[in-house]
């Protein structure tokens, strides 16, 4: 299984709730996604520094499904709406042991 982790920081003046809404609306538009979990950072960061505002974790059966997801027209449309809301983003893809 392939795990795709996407984390973001919202741009100054942008609304994190809107970013999460866009991602949740997108969650049902690509059928190769095996699982989909999204959350906003909550709580005090303490000594951990400046936290990211949210993370999306998706799982796929294989690398081909992740490619299908990445190239899907709904994903391309999502990025057009989402990226202007963000100041930073990070992605990590890795093989998840079952």
N, C-alpha and C positions, 0 to 999 in steps of 0.2 A: 504494500500500500504506500502511496505517496502522500505526504503531508505538505501542505502549502500554508505558510504563516505570513500574514500581511499585517504590519503595524503602521500606525500613522500618528502624526501630530497635526492638529488643525491650524490653519493660518490665522493670524490675528484678525479678529472680527468675524471669523467663520463660526458656524454652529456645529458642534460635534454631533448633536442629535440629528441634524440633517444628514451628515455623513453616514451615521448608523442606519437611518431610514432608507437611504439610497441602497446600501448594502443588503438590508433585509428584503427590500423589494426585488432586488436582483436574485436573491437566493433560490428562487424557484424557476428561473429562466434557462438554466443550463442543466440538462438531465444527467450529465456524467459526474456530477458532484455526489459523492457517497455520503458525506456528512458535512455540516455547515454549522459553525458556532461563532458568534460575534459578541463582543462585550466592550464596554467603555471602562476606562480606568476608574476605580473608586478608591477612596481613602487617601490618607496622608502618605506621601512618598517616603517620609522619614529620611534615613541616610542614603537612600537609593538614588538620589539625584532627581533629575527632571524626567518624570515618567512620560511614556507615550500615551496618547489620548484613547487609543483603542486598538483592538486586534481582531482579525478575522482568521479563523482556522478552518481549512477545508481539507478533506481527504478524497483521494482518487484511487481507483484500482491500479492504474499504471501511468507511466510518463505520457503515453499517447492521450489519455483522458485529460491530463493536465494541459497538454498542448491544445486539445479541442476547446477546453475552458478558456484558455488565454486568447485564442483566436476567434472565439464566438462573437458574432455581431452584438449580442446583448452586453458582453464584457467590454467591448470596444466603446459602446455607447455609455456604459457606466463610468468608464475612465474619463470620458469627456465631461461628465457631470461632476465626478468626484474630485479629480485632481485639482481643479481651481480652489477647492475648499481646504487643501492640505498644504502645509509648509514643508513637511518631511514625510517620507515613507520608507519602509524597509520590507524586504521579502526574504524568506528562507524556505527552500524546498528541500525535503530530505526523504529518504526511504524510512518508513516507520515499520518497526518490527511488530508483527501481529501478536 
